[in-house]
Amino acid sequence: MSNQLLQPQIEDQQRWVEILDAVSPDLLVERFIERVRLVDDYRNPLVTWDEIRTSALSSFLALLDALGNVDSDRTIEIAAHVGITRARASIPMASLMTAIRVDFQVLWNAIIEVAEDSDSQLLIRHANLVWMTVDNYVRQTQNTYIAEEKRMADEAGSVRRKLLAELLRHEEISQHRLDVIAESLGISSDSTFFVVAADKDEQAITALRTELNRLERASLTPFAQYRDTSLVMFLEVPAAPTTAQQLALDSLRQFPFGLIDHAETLAGLRHAVPLAIQLAGLATTNAVTPELGWTRLIHDRVHDLNLGTFLDVHPYLADCGEAERKNLIAAVRAFLRTGSVSEAAEMTFCHRNTLTNRLHRFQELTGVDVTVPQEAALLVVLWS
């Protein structure tokens, strides 16, 4: 069969337009609605059936116009409308494309019904035109849909960044506003949160960004935002984490981050963030938690206030011989670590009576009784 038999001829135009004029747009819409109700995501669509019916009528009118004038641009406007509204309604691309391709079947069947037997060769010559016109409409709709999805993602990203910046800022926020932010982010303001920070170190920040992907692959939803020079990440702690989720959370402990694994409520999260950033500043290899880093943080604060000058006990040990001073300090450090005379004696390779005598001697020289928690805390901080 020659290519000429597959292409419309000039002498076909008048009859072709007559056939198109005989097609009822309203009948096309009814048949389309009947077929499209069977498509996934159109059984209970997020756009109204009135909207679907109206856009279907506009689509068929534009397609008939494009077929009669051999002008594919005549479907651009309705393609843009359908692409944008369906993207905004979160109808999946696959379902949308399936629904639109129903247009060809409905339209072609209607054309055949109104044509006469003598039009058979004309229909053959126009079959490809009908298919190409509908397919071009599909591509126009698809391109608009994709562009609208990107626009929506950009809008959502911008809004999300603003909400995160507001959430993590230094200024106070009312509980009502916290609830609004939580709802907008899709989280609960009463949840327990996992908070991680990487501070200044570019390698640590890069590592945290890499771990974000790992968390997402484990079906977790991390939120990340810069606060000054620090990258802060937080997420809701699952009530019953899967194995993959627990492994992803545990992996964060292997990097030089500041880490707080239980920040209660969104208000508690806000208080946890500056602490996580401070802990990140202490991290060198593994993550530093409040349990691991609190003494160093307080030690730094004591140093900043120059309190060490007035609280340091080393001057009181200056008159001891070097050996005695080393033994006293070792005994005290062992006791502070264990809280047990027996265990401290074992650590320092001496009898428990010897260790008790050294603690008493330390008290005589410095005035600090390490068996008293409040006084022991002083040394824990100074010697951290």
C-alpha positions in Angstrom: 0.0 0.0 0.0 1.5 3.4 -1.0 2.0 6.2 1.5 -0.4 8.3 -0.5 -3.3 6.0 0.6 -2.4 6.8 4.3 -2.3 10.6 3.9 -5.3 12.9 3.7 -5.9 14.4 0.2 -7.1 17.9 -0.7 -10.3 16.5 -2.2 -11.0 14.9 1.2 -11.3 18.1 3.2 -14.9 19.0 2.6 -16.2 15.5 3.4 -13.9 15.2 6.3 -15.2 18.4 7.9 -18.8 17.2 7.3 -18.0 14.0 9.2 -16.5 15.9 12.1 -19.5 18.3 12.2 -21.7 15.3 12.5 -20.0 14.0 15.6 -21.8 15.1 18.8 -19.4 16.5 21.5 -22.0 15.8 24.2 -22.1 12.1 23.2 -18.3 12.0 23.2 -18.3 13.4 26.8 -20.8 10.8 28.0 -18.9 7.9 26.5 -15.6 9.4 27.9 -17.1 9.7 31.4 -18.4 6.1 31.2 -14.9 4.8 30.3 -12.8 7.0 32.5 -14.7 6.0 35.7 -12.9 2.6 35.3 -9.5 4.2 35.4 -7.5 4.0 38.7 -7.6 7.2 40.7 -10.7 8.3 38.8 -13.1 6.1 40.8 -13.0 8.7 43.5 -11.2 11.6 41.9 -9.9 14.6 43.8 -11.4 16.8 41.1 -15.2 17.0 40.8 -17.0 15.2 38.1 -18.4 18.5 37.0 -14.8 19.7 36.3 -14.0 16.4 34.5 -17.1 16.7 32.4 -16.5 20.4 31.5 -12.8 19.8 30.7 -13.7 16.7 28.6 -16.2 18.8 26.5 -13.5 21.5 26.0 -11.0 18.8 25.1 -13.2 17.2 22.5 -14.2 20.6 21.0 -10.5 21.5 20.7 -9.6 18.1 19.2 -12.4 18.3 16.6 -11.3 21.8 15.8 -7.6 20.7 15.5 -8.6 17.8 13.2 -10.7 20.0 10.9 -8.0 22.6 10.6 -5.0 20.3 10.8 -3.6 22.6 13.6 -2.3 20.8 16.7 -1.8 24.2 18.5 -5.6 24.4 19.0 -5.4 22.0 21.9 -2.7 23.9 23.8 -5.1 25.9 26.1 -7.2 23.0 27.3 -4.1 20.8 27.6 -2.6 23.4 29.9 -5.8 23.5 32.0 -6.0 19.7 32.3 -2.3 19.4 33.1 -2.4 22.0 35.8 -5.6 21.0 37.5 -4.7 17.3 37.6 -1.3 18.0 39.0 -2.8 20.2 41.7 -5.3 17.5 42.5 -2.4 15.0 42.8 -3.8 12.6 40.2 -0.9 10.4 39.2 0.6 10.9 35.8 -0.1 7.3 34.7 -3.8 7.6 35.5 -4.0 10.9 33.7 -2.4 9.6 30.6 -4.6 6.6 30.5 -7.7 8.8 30.9 -6.6 11.1 28.1 -5.8 8.2 25.7 -9.4 7.2 26.1 -10.1 10.3 24.0 -8.7 8.5 20.9 -10.9 5.4 21.3 -14.0 7.5 22.0 -13.4 10.0 19.2 -12.4 7.4 16.5 -15.4 5.2 17.3 -17.7 8.2 17.0 -16.2 9.3 13.7 -16.7 5.8 12.3 -20.3 5.7 13.4 -21.3 8.9 11.6 -19.3 8.1 8.4 -20.8 6.2 5.5 -19.6 3.0 3.8 -18.2 5.1 0.9 -16.0 7.0 3.4 -13.9 3.9 4.2 -10.8 5.0 2.2 -11.1 8.5 3.6 -11.1 7.2 7.1 -8.0 5.1 6.5 -6.3 8.2 5.2 -7.3 10.2 8.3 -6.7 7.5 11.0 -3.1 8.6 11.5 -4.1 12.2 11.7 -6.6 11.4 14.5 -4.0 9.4 16.4 -1.3 12.1 16.0 -3.6 14.9 17.0 -4.7 13.1 20.2 -1.1 12.0 20.9 0.1 15.6 20.5 -2.6 16.6 23.0 -1.4 14.0 25.4 2.2 15.3 25.1 1.0 18.9 25.6 -0.9 17.9 28.8 2.0 15.8 30.0 4.5 18.7 29.6 2.2 21.1 31.4 1.6 18.5 34.2 5.4 18.0 34.7 6.0 21.8 34.7 3.2 22.3 37.3 4.6 19.5 39.5 8.0 21.2 39.4 6.4 24.6 40.2 4.5 23.0 43.1 7.7 21.3 44.4 9.5 24.7 44.3 6.6 26.4 46.1 6.4 23.7 48.7 10.2 23.8 49.2 10.1 27.5 49.6 7.3 27.4 52.1 8.9 24.5 54.0 12.2 26.3 54.2 10.5 29.4 55.7 8.6 27.3 58.2 11.8 25.5 59.3 13.7 28.7 59.5 10.9 30.1 61.8 10.8 27.0 63.9 14.6 27.0 64.5 15.1 30.7 65.0 16.2 32.1 68.4 13.1 34.1 69.1 10.2 32.6 71.2 7.2 31.1 69.4 3.8 30.7 70.8 2.3 27.2 71.2 -0.4 28.1 68.7 2.2 29.0 66.1 4.1 25.8 66.8 0.9 23.8 66.2 0.4 25.6 62.9 3.9 24.9 61.8 3.6 21.2 62.8 0.4 20.8 60.8 2.0 22.5 57.8 5.0 20.2 58.0 2.8 17.1 58.5 4.1 16.3 62.0 2.7 16.3 65.5 3.8 19.0 67.9 3.5 16.5 70.7 5.8 13.9 69.2 9.3 12.8 70.3 12.0 14.0 68.0 15.5 12.9 67.1 17.8 15.9 66.7 21.2 15.9 65.0 23.6 18.8 64.2 26.8 19.2 62.3 28.7 22.3 63.1 31.2 24.2 60.8 33.1 21.1 59.8 32.4 20.7 56.0 33.1 17.0 56.1 30.6 16.5 59.0 28.0 18.6 57.1 28.5 16.5 54.0 28.2 13.3 56.0 24.9 14.5 57.5 23.6 15.3 54.0 24.5 11.8 52.9 22.8 10.3 55.9 19.6 12.2 55.0 19.3 10.0 52.0 19.8 6.9 54.0 17.0 8.0 56.4 14.6 8.7 53.5 15.4 5.3 52.0 14.3 3.8 55.4 10.9 5.5 55.0 11.7 8.2 57.6 11.0 11.9 57.0 13.9 14.0 58.0 13.8 17.8 58.0 17.1 19.7 57.5 17.8 23.4 57.9 20.9 25.6 58.4 21.1 27.6 61.5 24.0 30.0 61.2 27.0 27.8 60.3 25.4 24.6 61.5 23.3 22.1 59.6 20.4 20.8 61.8 18.3 17.7 61.1 15.3 16.4 63.0 12.7 13.8 62.5 9.8 12.2 64.4 10.9 9.1 66.3 8.7 6.2 65.1 6.7 4.5 67.8 7.9 1.1 66.6 10.8 1.6 64.2 11.5 -1.0 61.6 14.9 -2.7 61.5 15.9 -0.5 58.5 14.8 2.6 60.4 16.7 1.7 63.6 19.8 0.9 61.6 19.6 4.3 59.9 19.2 6.1 63.2 22.0 4.1 64.8 24.3 5.0 61.9 24.1 8.7 62.9 26.1 7.8 66.0 29.1 6.9 64.0 29.7 10.5 62.8 31.0 13.6 64.5 27.6 15.1 65.2 25.8 16.5 68.1 22.9 14.1 68.8 19.8 14.2 71.0 17.7 11.1 70.5 14.7 12.1 72.7 13.5 15.7 72.4 9.9 15.8 73.8 7.4 17.9 71.8 8.2 20.6 69.2 8.9 23.1 72.0 11.4 20.7 73.4 12.9 20.3 69.9 13.6 24.1 69.8 15.5 23.9 73.1 17.4 20.8 71.9 18.7 22.4 68.7 21.2 24.8 70.3 22.4 22.1 72.7 22.9 19.7 69.7 25.0 22.4 68.0 27.1 22.8 71.0 27.6 19.1 71.3 28.6 19.0 67.6 31.4 21.4 68.4 32.8 18.7 70.8 32.6 15.8 68.4 35.7 14.5 66.7 34.9 11.0 65.5 31.6 9.7 66.9 28.4 11.5 67.8 28.4 13.3 71.2 25.1 13.1 73.2 24.2 15.1 76.3 25.2 12.1 78.5 28.7 12.1 77.0 29.2 15.8 76.6 27.6 17.6 79.5 30.7 17.8 81.6 32.8 19.2 78.8 30.2 21.8 78.1 30.1 22.9 81.7 33.9 22.8 81.9 34.1 25.2 79.0 31.5 27.5 80.7 33.6 27.4 83.9 36.7 28.3 81.9 34.9 31.2 80.1 33.8 32.6 83.4 37.3 32.1 84.8 35.8 30.1 87.7 38.6 27.6 87.5 40.9 30.1 89.1 38.8 30.1 92.3 37.6 26.5 92.3 40.8 24.5 91.2 42.1 22.2 93.9 45.6 21.7 92.4 47.2 24.5 94.4 46.3 22.7 97.6 48.2 19.6 96.4 51.4 21.6 95.6 53.1 20.8 98.9 52.7 17.0 98.4 55.5 15.0 96.9 55.1 14.0 93.3 54.3 10.4 94.0 51.7 11.2 96.6 50.0 13.8 94.4 49.7 11.3 91.6 48.3 8.6 93.9 45.7 11.0 95.4 44.6 12.3 92.0 44.4 8.7 90.6 42.3 7.6 93.6 39.9 10.5 93.3 39.5 10.0 89.5 38.8 6.3 90.0 36.2 7.0 92.6 34.5 9.7 90.5 34.3 7.2 87.7 33.0 4.3 89.6 31.3 5.7 92.7 32.6 2.6 94.6 35.6 2.3 96.9 36.1 -1.3 96.1 36.0 -0.8 92.3 38.2 2.3 92.6 40.8 0.3 94.6 40.8 -2.4 92.0 41.3 0.2 89.2 44.3 1.7 91.0 45.8 -1.7 92.1 45.6 -1.0 95.9 43.7 -2.2 99.0 40.3 -0.6 99.6 41.6 0.7 103.0 44.5 2.4 101.1 42.1 4.0 98.7 39.9 5.2 101.6 42.9 6.8 103.3 43.8 8.6 100.1 40.3 10.0 99.7 40.5 11.2 103.3 44.0 12.7 102.7 42.6 14.5 99.6 39.8 16.0 101.7 42.3 17.2 104.4 44.4 19.0 101.8 41.7 20.4 99.5 38.6 20.6 101.7 36.7 18.6 99.0 34.9 15.4 100.1 34.4 13.4 97.0 31.9 11.1 98.7 29.5 14.0 98.9 27.8 14.3 95.4 27.7 18.1 95.3 31.4 18.4 96.0 32.3 15.5 93.7 30.4 17.3 90.9 32.8 20.1 91.2 35.7 17.9 90.4 33.8 16.1 87.6 33.4 19.4 85.9 36.9 20.8 86.5 38.6 17.6 85.5 36.5 16.7 82.5 
